[in-house]
């Protein structure tokens, strides 16, 4: 059997990431395949894991499948990045070098993923308002301009509209300069394509774009970079969790049972790759009338159920309020447009709780 890159990649598609049913190729972990004229095979992988058994298992499985297609003494290089806050175990492979300090996430203190297993729970709206709340809190502490928001929803980027930025980012050499509004630096696919242009991409192209958002954007010195993940637990979510040193993840859900079940499945991915859950936020918790009475349109207590199951805290319950929707439609988040409203107070409270949790990590 003649060996070439295509046959090697097909063989690697049989290797599952430990604990998952998906293969390492579709997860975007394979970073290089080389096949010489003499049939020498070299494969490179990049993974993020605090578990030293993961690269060992991958190495063994890859070696088996490569030898099964006729590769003799294949060279397998696995670069491992240990998640921030995870002490390297004895005998664990060395970690990758840090990104350049003048571009990418090299000067970012904390990177937080905002995630939901299910679409339609208001995750992007939550991320935008949380970013503005964090920016306001840090500005009050004398640290303005220290928050970034990376919109990784490639197919349906809504962050630019919600935070009121438009136009094309400037390019300095190979580095994109993020746009900024309300003290938040923003990068999104929505800033790079025409508003009516559909994004019809396969997994590798998505992974490349997300990688560029991390390494080719001049984020500068940030205290917090929020990553608004697309819903689900596919290639994009796992690749980000593995490729970036996340300080933690925030899980967004709504109260109803269906959302709770999916949120728990989504959170399991972060646990698999050693990313701590900072807390759970419940969105659309209740509709409050002018007399102070509340209607729980989507049920009650779902966020607390998720937080309890994950052994973490409930960060807050965001009410169902038209000012939140109006803020998103007009590009002025409710934290900015109605700073004294109940929703804004909830977002500010969540922001302060998150900052306190990050300070305890430091």
N, C-alpha and C positions, 0 to 999 in steps of 0.2 A: 504493500500500500504506500503510495507516494504521499509525503507530508507537505502541506502548505498551510498558510495562515487560516484558510477557511476550514480545513479539516481539524486543525488544532482548536479553533474557536468552537466548532461544533462539539468536539469532545469536552471542552470546558463547560459547555452548556449542560452537561450531566452532573456537574458538581453543585450541590446545594450548600447555601450558607448555613452553618450550624444553627439549628432551631427553627429554620424556615423551610418552606416548600419551594421557594424560588431559587434559581441558579445564580451563580456569581457573575455570569455574563449579563443577564437581564438586569441585575442590580448595579451594573456599571463599575464593578470592582476590578475588572481586568484592564490594566493600563497599558499593556504592551505585549505583543506577540512577535517573536522573531524566529524565522526558520531559514537556516543556511542551505547552500546548495548541497552540502554534505549530509543534510538531514538533522543537524543539531537544532534542538528546540529550546527556546528561552521564553519564559513567561513572567510577567511582572504584575503584581497585585498591590492595591492600597486599601487597607481596612482600618477602621477605628474600633478598638475594643479594649476594655480593661481586663478581659479574660485571656490569659496566656494560652489556654487550651484551644481557642478559636483558630489562631494562625497555625498551630500544630496540626489540627484536624484538617484545615484547608490544604496544607502542604501535602499531607499523606494522601488525601483524596485526589488532588491534582496529579500527583505522581502516578497513582494507579491508572487514571484514565489516559494519561499521556503515554504510558508504557503499553497500554492496551491497543494503541493505534500505531505502535512501532517506534516510538521515540525512546532512544537509548540514553540513559543518564541525563534526563532533561534538567535544565537549570531553572529553578523556581525561586523568584525573589518576592518576598512578601514584606512590604513596608507597613509598619503598624504605628498608628497614632493612638496614644492612650488618652481617653477623655479627661478633661480638666478635673482635678480633684480626686482622680483615681490613682493610688500609689502603685507604681509598677511592681509586679510580682517578680520574685527571684527567677532568673532564667528567661524572663520575657524578652522578646526581640526589641531592639532599639527603636526609638520613635523617630518620626520624620523631622526634618528641620523646620523651623518656624518660617512663616511667610515673610517677605520683605517688610520692613517697618514703615516704608513710605507709601505703601499701597496695600490694598486688601485689608484683611482683618488683623494685621500684625500689632496694631496699637489699640485694639478693642479689649476692654477688661472682661466684659461678660457678653456672651452670645446666648440668646434665649429663643427657642422655637415656640411659636404659638400654633397649636395644632388642634385638629378635630378629626375624628374618624369619619364623620358624616358631613356632607355639604348642607348648606342652608341654615346653619346654626348661628350665623353672624360673626364668624371668626375674624374676617378681615375688618369689619366694623369695630370689633373689640380691639384688634391689634392697633388700628389707627388711633383710637381714643386712648389706649394704654400708652402708646408712644408719646402722644401729646401730654398726657398726665405725667409721665416720667420726665419729659423735657421741662415741664413747669416746675416739678419738684427739684430737679437738679439746678435749674436756673435760680430758684430761691436759695439754694445752697452756695451760690456763686460759681456754678459750673455750667454756663449756658453752652448750647451747641454740642452736647455730649450724647445725643441719642440718634441712632440710625434705624431705618426700617427697610428691610429687604423683602420685596414682594416676589415670592417664588411661585406664585400661581401663574404658570406660563400660558395656559389656555384661556383663563378668564381673569386677567389682572384688573382689579377694581380699586387698588390703593391710590393711584394717582387722582382719580375722581374724588375719592372720599377725603383726601387730605389737601386737595386744591392745588396740585402741581400739574403743569403741562409743558409741552415743548420738548426739545431734544437735549439730552445731557451733552455738555462739552466734552471733547476728547483731547487729552494731553498726551501725545504719543500713543501708547497702547492703553492708556488709563482713562476710564470714564470718571467724570466729575459728577457726583450725585446732585440732584436738585434738592432744595431745602424750603420748608415752610413750617411755621409755628415752632421753630427750633428743632425740627426733625429732618435729618438727611434721608433722602428717599431714592431708591433705585428699583425699577420695575420694568418688565417686558412691555408694559403699557406705554412707557416713555420712548421705546425704541421702534415701535411699529405704528402704522396708521390705525386710527380708531376702528375702522371697519374692516381691517385685514384679519382674516382668520389665521390662527397658528396651527398648521397641520404638520406636526413633527413627530418623529419616533423618539424612543427613549434616549439614544446616545446624543442627539442634538439638544435635548432638554438638559441632560447632565452637563454638557459642555457650557451651555448658557449659565446654569446655576454656578458652575465652577468659576466662570468669568465674573459673575456678580461678587463672588467672594475674593478673588485674587486680582481682578483688574478694575476695581472701583476704589477711588481714593476716599475711603471712609474717614481717614484722619484719626485723631485720638477721640475715642468714644468710651463712655462708661458702660453703655448698653447698646447692643445691636439686636433688634427684634427681627426674627425671620418669620414672615407670614407664610406658612406652608400650605400647599394645596390640600384639600381633604383627602383622606384615605391613607394607606400605608404601602404605596407602591415604590417605584424606582426613585423618584425625586425625594420622597421623605426619608427613605433609608440612606440614600447617598449623602444627603445633607447631615443626617445624624452621624454618619461615619466620617465624612470628610472635614467636618468643622468641630472644634473643641467646644461643644455646647456646655454652658454652665447649668442648663436645665431646660425643661419644657413646661409650658402652661397648657393645660387641656381645657378646651372650651366646649361646653355642651348646653343643651336646653333641658328642661325638666322631664320631658316625656320619656317613657320607657325605651322606645326605639333608639333615641339619641344616646341614652345612658349606656345601652348595650354596645353600641358602636364605639363610643368614647373609650370604653374599657379595652376594647380590642386595639384601638389606636394607641393607647398608652402602653400596651404590652410591647410594642415595637421599641420604645425608648428603653424600657427595662432590659430588653434583650441586648442592647448595645451599650448598656451602662450609663445612660443619661438620666439623671435624677428628675423626678417630677416636682416642680416648685409649688404647684397648687392647681386647683380646678376653679374655673370661673363658670358660673351659670348665667346664661344669657336668656332674655325674654322670660324672666322669672314670674312676673306678675304685671297686671294692668291696674294702676292705682287711680281711683276716682278723686274728684275734687274734695270729697268729704273724708278722704284718707282710707276708705275701704279698698280692699284688694280683691281682684279676680285672678285666679290661677288658671289661665286659659289652657296651658299646656301641662297641667299637673303640678305637683309640688314635691320638692325634696330630691329631685334627680341629681343635682350637683353635689349635694351632701352624700348621696349614695356612692357616686363615683369617687369622691375624695376619701370616703371611709374605706372603700375597697382598695384604693391605691395607697392607703396609709399616709395621706398628705392632708393639706388644709384646704378648706373652701375659701377662696380668695374674696369672693363677693357674689352677690346676686344682682344682676343688671336688669332693671325693669323694662317692660315693653312700653316705649315712650316715643311719640311721634317726633320729638325734638332730635332724637338719635337718628331717625330716618332722614329728617330734613337736613341735619348736619352732613350726612353722607352724600345726599343728593347735591348739596350746594358747595361742597368742598370746605366746609368749616365745621370740624368735629364738635360735638356737643360740649366737650370739655372746654372749648374755646368760645363757642357761640352762646352757651348758657352755663357759665361757670358756677352759678349758684343753684343750679337745678339738682334734683335728687340723682339722676343718672351721672352727672358730672362728679358729684360727691363720691359716688360708688367707684368710678374709675380712678379718682385721685386716691381713694383709700386702697384700692388694689395696687396702684403704683407704689405707694409708700410701703406696703407690705412686701412687695417684690424687692424693693431696694433694701429693706431691712434684712430679708432673707439672703440677698447677695452679699451684704456686709458680713453676715455670719459665716459665709463660705470663705471669705478672704482670710 
